[in-house]
């Protein structure tokens, strides 16, 4: 299911409810290790690996901007379901998985999803509430 072209990035049955999501550089959603992560927009995987967010964290360049933002990162991802850089996906397609245990600087398995720049650097807490609004609408 997509809402305004946005797909929820995890299976709802595997993700923690919206009332438990936390804000960091992006939105933190608990889920079991290995849970598939889905593209929230159609776009292209442009890189993997972000400082503090793990070596497998994919960055997706959205075909259409989301409230002015074109890049989305999936922090604390594991190696399962990884797609090569340059792969184009539709909203809802699997782009990675929740990492097992502690991946990057984390306290356990979860997805941190947020906006970033072209180099994969998170644009920070000031954009996390915008991502939260998109995720709540798509949930």
Residue pairs with C-beta under 8 A, 6 or more apart in sequence:
1 7
1 8
1 138
2 91
2 92
2 138
3 137
3 138
4 137
5 41
5 42
5 64
5 91
6 40
6 41
6 66
6 91
6 134
6 137
6 138
7 38
7 39
7 40
7 41
7 91
7 92
7 138
8 15
8 38
8 40
8 135
8 138
8 139
9 29
9 37
9 38
9 39
9 40
9 74
9 111
9 113
9 135
10 29
10 31
10 35
10 36
10 37
10 38
10 98
10 111
11 35
11 36
12 139
14 31
14 32
14 35
15 29
15 30
15 31
15 35
15 111
16 29
16 30
16 31
18 135
18 136
18 139
20 30
21 27
21 28
21 29
21 132
21 135
22 28
23 125
23 128
23 129
23 132
24 112
24 114
24 125
24 128
25 75
25 112
25 114
25 122
25 123
25 124
25 125
25 128
26 73
26 75
26 112
26 113
26 114
26 115
26 122
26 127
26 128
26 131
27 112
27 113
27 114
27 128
27 131
27 132
27 135
28 110
28 111
28 112
29 110
29 111
29 112
29 113
29 135
30 108
30 109
30 110
31 98
31 109
31 110
31 111
32 98
32 109
33 78
33 97
33 98
33 99
33 100
33 101
33 109
34 78
34 80
34 97
34 98
34 100
35 97
35 98
35 109
35 111
36 80
36 81
36 94
36 96
36 97
37 58
37 74
37 77
37 81
37 94
37 95
37 96
37 97
37 98
37 111
38 91
38 92
38 93
38 94
38 95
39 60
39 89
39 90
39 91
39 92
39 93
39 94
39 95
40 60
40 62
40 66
40 72
40 91
40 113
40 134
40 135
40 138
41 60
41 62
41 63
41 64
41 66
41 72
41 91
42 62
42 63
42 64
42 88
42 89
42 90
42 91
43 60
43 61
43 62
43 63
43 72
43 88
43 89
44 60
44 61
44 63
44 86
44 87
44 88
44 89
45 58
45 59
45 60
45 61
45 83
45 84
45 85
45 86
45 87
45 89
45 95
46 59
46 60
46 61
46 71
46 85
46 86
46 118
46 120
47 58
47 59
47 85
47 120
48 55
48 56
48 57
48 58
48 59
48 82
48 85
49 55
49 56
49 57
49 120
50 57
50 59
50 73
50 75
50 104
50 116
50 120
50 121
50 122
52 75
52 104
52 105
53 73
53 75
53 76
53 104
53 105
53 112
53 122
54 75
54 76
54 77
54 78
54 99
54 103
54 104
54 106
56 77
56 78
56 79
56 82
56 96
56 99
56 103
57 73
57 74
57 75
57 76
57 77
57 96
57 104
57 120
58 73
58 74
58 77
58 82
58 83
58 95
58 96
59 71
59 72
59 73
59 74
59 116
59 120
60 71
60 72
60 73
60 74
60 89
60 95
61 70
61 71
61 118
62 69
62 70
62 71
62 72
66 72
66 115
66 130
66 134
67 130
67 134
69 115
69 123
69 127
69 130
71 115
71 116
71 117
71 118
71 120
72 113
72 114
72 115
72 116
72 131
73 112
73 113
73 114
73 115
73 116
73 120
73 122
74 95
74 96
74 111
74 112
74 113
75 104
75 106
75 111
75 112
75 113
75 114
75 122
76 98
76 99
76 103
76 104
76 106
76 109
76 110
76 111
76 112
77 96
77 97
77 98
77 99
77 103
77 111
78 96
78 97
78 98
78 99
78 100
78 103
79 97
80 96
80 97
81 94
81 95
81 96
81 97
82 96
83 89
83 95
83 96
89 95
98 109
98 110
98 111
99 106
99 109
100 109
101 108
101 109
102 108
103 109
106 112
113 131
113 135
114 122
114 123
114 127
114 128
114 131
115 122
115 123
115 127
115 130
115 131
116 122
116 123
117 123
